[in-house]
Amino acid sequence: MTVRFGNHRLAFYVFTFLLSATVLGISANFAKLFLPNILHDFTIFSLVVPSLTIFLFLLSIQWAQPRTEVVQYLVLGILWLTMGAWSTDIIGHVQCDSLSGQMSTKNGEISQQSYCRQMKVVQAFSWAIFCFFVIAMIILVSLASRAQQFGRYEIWEEPIRELPWFGEMPGYYNTHAGGMHSGMPVGMPQYPMSAGGYPAGYNGFQGMPIQTPGHSIVIQPGMNGQPPTVTQVPMSA
C-alpha cells in the first residue's frame, strides 16, 4: 500500500465531507422553512446531493477500485456542478448587505439578508466541491496511467490503495521512483535481459535455465521481494 496516496485521499474525503455536511445542514434548514410549497425543487435537490455524497464516501472510504472511484467522482462532480449553477441562477449576483425586508416561509417570514447569506454559502461550497472533484479525478487518472506504465496493467481493477503517489512505485511502501530500476524495488538483484526476453542470471544460466535430462525445473517465489529461486530436481522413476 502507498501511504502518501492514502493520506491525501483521506484528507480529500474529510474536507469534502465537511463541506457537504455544511451544505446539508443549510438545506435542511431550507426544508424546514419552505417545504413543501416554496422553492421545493431546489430544496429537495440540495438535500439529495450532499446526502448522496456523504453516503458514497462512507461506502468507498475503506473499499474502492480506481474504476469505481473515477465513476463516483464523475457523477458527484456533475451533481455539484448542477448545484452550483442552480444556486447561482437563484441568488445571482445579489449583494446581501443591500437587501432589506422579509420573505415568506411556510410558517411565517425570514430575513432576506439571512436567506441570501445562506444561499451564498451553498453557492460557494457547491462550486468548491465541484472543483475538488475535477482535480481529484485528474490526479486519479494520472496515477492509474503511471501505474500501468510501470507494469500494473490491471490497476483499474485492483484496490485503490495500491495506487502510487507521484514519485512512488505502485504497491510499494514509500519507495521513491529514483531508487527503482526496471520496475523492481531497491535492493532486489537486477538481471540483464537475454535475447529471448527472459531475465538472465538465475543459478548461473543466461536466459531461461537449461533443463538437465532426467530433471525437473522447480521455480519457487522469492520471499520479501527477493527474486524467485530456480532449482532442478531429479525426476522420480
DAVENFEN-V673391 format. One record per residue. RES is the residue in one letter. PHI is phi as a letter, one per 40 degrees, with the letter a starting at -180 (none if undefined). PSI is psi in degrees with one decimal (none if undefined). D_LAST is the distance of its C-alpha to the last C-alpha in whole Angstrom. Layout:
BEGIN
res->RES phi->PHI psi->PSI d_last->D_LAST
res->RES phi->PHI psi->PSI d_last->D_LAST
END
This chain:
BEGIN
res->M phi->none psi->140.2 d_last->46
res->T phi->c psi->114.4 d_last->49
res->V phi->c psi->-38.5 d_last->52
res->R phi->c psi->-41.6 d_last->55
res->F phi->c psi->-43.2 d_last->54
res->G phi->c psi->-39.4 d_last->54
res->N phi->c psi->-43.1 d_last->57
res->H phi->c psi->-39.8 d_last->59
res->R phi->c psi->-41.6 d_last->58
res->L phi->c psi->-40.9 d_last->59
res->A phi->c psi->-41.2 d_last->63
res->F phi->c psi->-42.5 d_last->63
res->Y phi->c psi->-46.5 d_last->62
res->V phi->c psi->-44.9 d_last->65
res->F phi->c psi->-46.0 d_last->68
res->T phi->c psi->-36.1 d_last->67
res->F phi->c psi->-44.1 d_last->67
res->L phi->c psi->-42.5 d_last->70
res->L phi->c psi->-41.6 d_last->72
res->S phi->c psi->-39.1 d_last->71
res->A phi->c psi->-36.4 d_last->72
res->T phi->c psi->-45.7 d_last->76
res->V phi->c psi->-40.0 d_last->76
res->L phi->c psi->-39.6 d_last->75
res->G phi->c psi->-43.4 d_last->78
res->I phi->c psi->-40.8 d_last->80
res->S phi->c psi->-35.9 d_last->79
res->A phi->c psi->-36.5 d_last->80
res->N phi->c psi->-40.6 d_last->83
res->F phi->c psi->-39.9 d_last->84
res->A phi->c psi->-39.4 d_last->83
res->K phi->c psi->-33.5 d_last->85
res->L phi->c psi->-36.2 d_last->88
res->F phi->b psi->-34.0 d_last->88
res->L phi->c psi->146.1 d_last->85
res->P phi->b psi->2.5 d_last->86
res->N phi->b psi->-18.6 d_last->89
res->I phi->b psi->129.1 d_last->89
res->L phi->f psi->39.9 d_last->86
res->H phi->c psi->-36.3 d_last->84
res->D phi->c psi->-53.4 d_last->81
res->F phi->c psi->-39.2 d_last->81
res->T phi->c psi->-44.0 d_last->81
res->I phi->c psi->-43.7 d_last->78
res->F phi->c psi->-39.4 d_last->76
res->S phi->c psi->-17.3 d_last->76
res->L phi->c psi->-36.8 d_last->75
res->V phi->c psi->-45.1 d_last->72
res->V phi->c psi->-53.9 d_last->71
res->P phi->c psi->-32.8 d_last->71
res->S phi->c psi->-43.6 d_last->69
res->L phi->c psi->-39.1 d_last->66
res->T phi->c psi->-48.1 d_last->66
res->I phi->c psi->-41.4 d_last->65
res->F phi->c psi->-47.0 d_last->63
res->L phi->c psi->-35.3 d_last->61
res->F phi->c psi->-41.6 d_last->61
res->L phi->c psi->-32.5 d_last->60
res->L phi->c psi->-40.1 d_last->57
res->S phi->c psi->-4.3 d_last->55
res->I phi->c psi->-31.2 d_last->56
res->Q phi->b psi->-27.8 d_last->53
res->W phi->b psi->128.1 d_last->51
res->A phi->a psi->161.5 d_last->51
res->Q phi->b psi->154.6 d_last->49
res->P phi->d psi->-37.3 d_last->51
res->R phi->c psi->-35.9 d_last->51
res->T phi->c psi->-34.2 d_last->53
res->E phi->c psi->-41.3 d_last->55
res->V phi->c psi->-34.2 d_last->57
res->V phi->c psi->-40.6 d_last->58
res->Q phi->c psi->-45.6 d_last->59
res->Y phi->c psi->-39.6 d_last->61
res->L phi->c psi->-48.3 d_last->62
res->V phi->c psi->-48.6 d_last->64
res->L phi->c psi->-35.2 d_last->65
res->G phi->c psi->-41.4 d_last->67
res->I phi->c psi->-41.3 d_last->68
res->L phi->c psi->-42.4 d_last->70
res->W phi->c psi->-31.0 d_last->71
res->L phi->c psi->-44.1 d_last->73
res->T phi->c psi->-40.9 d_last->74
res->M phi->c psi->-45.2 d_last->76
res->G phi->c psi->-42.4 d_last->77
res->A phi->c psi->-39.5 d_last->79
res->W phi->c psi->-44.5 d_last->80
res->S phi->c psi->-35.1 d_last->82
res->T phi->c psi->-38.2 d_last->83
res->D phi->c psi->-33.7 d_last->85
res->I phi->c psi->-49.7 d_last->86
res->I phi->c psi->-22.2 d_last->88
res->G phi->f psi->-139.3 d_last->88
res->H phi->b psi->33.7 d_last->89
res->V phi->c psi->135.6 d_last->92
res->Q phi->c psi->115.8 d_last->93
res->C phi->c psi->-34.1 d_last->93
res->D phi->c psi->-21.4 d_last->96
res->S phi->c psi->-6.7 d_last->98
res->L phi->c psi->152.0 d_last->98
res->S phi->a psi->162.5 d_last->100
res->G phi->g psi->-171.7 d_last->100
res->Q phi->b psi->157.9 d_last->98
res->M phi->b psi->150.5 d_last->96
res->S phi->c psi->143.5 d_last->96
res->T phi->b psi->-178.9 d_last->93
res->K phi->c psi->-22.1 d_last->92
res->N phi->b psi->7.0 d_last->94
res->G phi->i psi->-129.4 d_last->96
res->E phi->b psi->160.5 d_last->96
res->I phi->b psi->147.8 d_last->94
res->S phi->c psi->134.3 d_last->95
res->Q phi->c psi->-35.1 d_last->94
res->Q phi->c psi->-42.0 d_last->94
res->S phi->c psi->-45.3 d_last->91
res->Y phi->c psi->-42.1 d_last->89
res->C phi->c psi->-44.4 d_last->89
res->R phi->c psi->-39.6 d_last->88
res->Q phi->c psi->-39.0 d_last->85
res->M phi->c psi->-34.7 d_last->84
res->K phi->c psi->-37.7 d_last->84
res->V phi->c psi->-45.5 d_last->81
res->V phi->d psi->-43.6 d_last->79
res->Q phi->c psi->-49.4 d_last->80
res->A phi->c psi->-44.5 d_last->79
res->F phi->c psi->-34.3 d_last->76
res->S phi->c psi->-45.7 d_last->75
res->W phi->c psi->-37.7 d_last->75
res->A phi->c psi->-45.4 d_last->73
res->I phi->c psi->-39.6 d_last->70
res->F phi->d psi->-45.1 d_last->70
res->C phi->c psi->-39.0 d_last->70
res->F phi->c psi->-40.6 d_last->67
res->F phi->c psi->-38.1 d_last->65
res->V phi->c psi->-46.9 d_last->65
res->I phi->c psi->-43.9 d_last->64
res->A phi->c psi->-38.4 d_last->61
res->M phi->c psi->-39.5 d_last->60
res->I phi->c psi->-43.9 d_last->60
res->I phi->c psi->-42.2 d_last->59
res->L phi->c psi->-45.9 d_last->56
res->V phi->c psi->-39.6 d_last->55
res->S phi->c psi->-44.2 d_last->55
res->L phi->c psi->-40.4 d_last->53
res->A phi->c psi->-38.5 d_last->50
res->S phi->c psi->-39.9 d_last->51
res->R phi->c psi->-40.0 d_last->50
res->A phi->c psi->-38.4 d_last->47
res->Q phi->c psi->-35.6 d_last->46
res->Q phi->c psi->-26.3 d_last->47
res->F phi->c psi->9.4 d_last->44
res->G phi->h psi->-2.0 d_last->41
res->R phi->c psi->75.6 d_last->42
res->Y phi->c psi->-20.3 d_last->42
res->E phi->b psi->24.1 d_last->42
res->I phi->c psi->-27.9 d_last->45
res->W phi->c psi->-24.7 d_last->47
res->E phi->c psi->-3.4 d_last->45
res->E phi->c psi->166.0 d_last->44
res->P phi->d psi->140.9 d_last->46
res->I phi->c psi->-22.4 d_last->49
res->R phi->c psi->-11.7 d_last->49
res->E phi->c psi->-9.5 d_last->46
res->L phi->c psi->139.0 d_last->49
res->P phi->c psi->156.1 d_last->50
res->W phi->c psi->171.8 d_last->53
res->F phi->c psi->128.8 d_last->55
res->G phi->g psi->1.8 d_last->53
res->E phi->b psi->159.7 d_last->50
res->M phi->c psi->148.5 d_last->46
res->P phi->c psi->131.6 d_last->45
res->G phi->g psi->0.0 d_last->44
res->Y phi->b psi->138.0 d_last->44
res->Y phi->c psi->115.5 d_last->47
res->N phi->f psi->47.1 d_last->50
res->T phi->b psi->119.1 d_last->48
res->H phi->c psi->142.4 d_last->50
res->A phi->c psi->-24.9 d_last->49
res->G phi->c psi->-21.7 d_last->51
res->G phi->c psi->17.5 d_last->48
res->M phi->b psi->154.6 d_last->45
res->H phi->a psi->123.0 d_last->43
res->S phi->f psi->30.2 d_last->41
res->G phi->g psi->17.7 d_last->42
res->M phi->b psi->148.2 d_last->40
res->P phi->c psi->159.2 d_last->41
res->V phi->c psi->139.7 d_last->43
res->G phi->g psi->-15.4 d_last->41
res->M phi->c psi->131.5 d_last->37
res->P phi->d psi->138.4 d_last->36
res->Q phi->b psi->139.5 d_last->37
res->Y phi->b psi->136.3 d_last->35
res->P phi->c psi->156.9 d_last->36
res->M phi->c psi->134.3 d_last->35
res->S phi->c psi->173.0 d_last->34
res->A phi->c psi->-26.4 d_last->35
res->G phi->c psi->-1.4 d_last->32
res->G phi->g psi->7.7 d_last->34
res->Y phi->b psi->150.2 d_last->31
res->P phi->c psi->137.2 d_last->32
res->A phi->b psi->154.7 d_last->31
res->G phi->h psi->-5.0 d_last->30
res->Y phi->c psi->122.1 d_last->27
res->N phi->f psi->33.2 d_last->25
res->G phi->g psi->-1.1 d_last->28
res->F phi->c psi->150.8 d_last->27
res->Q phi->c psi->127.6 d_last->29
res->G phi->g psi->-147.3 d_last->29
res->M phi->c psi->142.3 d_last->25
res->P phi->d psi->143.4 d_last->23
res->I phi->c psi->123.0 d_last->21
res->Q phi->c psi->127.9 d_last->17
res->T phi->c psi->136.3 d_last->15
res->P phi->d psi->136.0 d_last->13
res->G phi->g psi->7.1 d_last->9
res->H phi->b psi->157.6 d_last->11
res->S phi->b psi->143.6 d_last->12
res->I phi->c psi->127.0 d_last->16
res->V phi->b psi->121.9 d_last->17
res->I phi->b psi->118.7 d_last->21
res->Q phi->b psi->132.9 d_last->23
res->P phi->c psi->145.1 d_last->27
res->G phi->c psi->156.9 d_last->29
res->M phi->c psi->142.3 d_last->31
res->N phi->f psi->42.2 d_last->35
res->G phi->g psi->4.7 d_last->35
res->Q phi->c psi->159.7 d_last->33
res->P phi->c psi->157.5 d_last->31
res->P phi->c psi->153.6 d_last->27
res->T phi->b psi->126.6 d_last->24
res->V phi->b psi->119.3 d_last->22
res->T phi->b psi->160.9 d_last->19
res->Q phi->b psi->131.8 d_last->15
res->V phi->b psi->145.8 d_last->12
res->P phi->c psi->141.9 d_last->9
res->M phi->c psi->139.1 d_last->6
res->S phi->c psi->148.9 d_last->4
res->A phi->c psi->none d_last->0
END
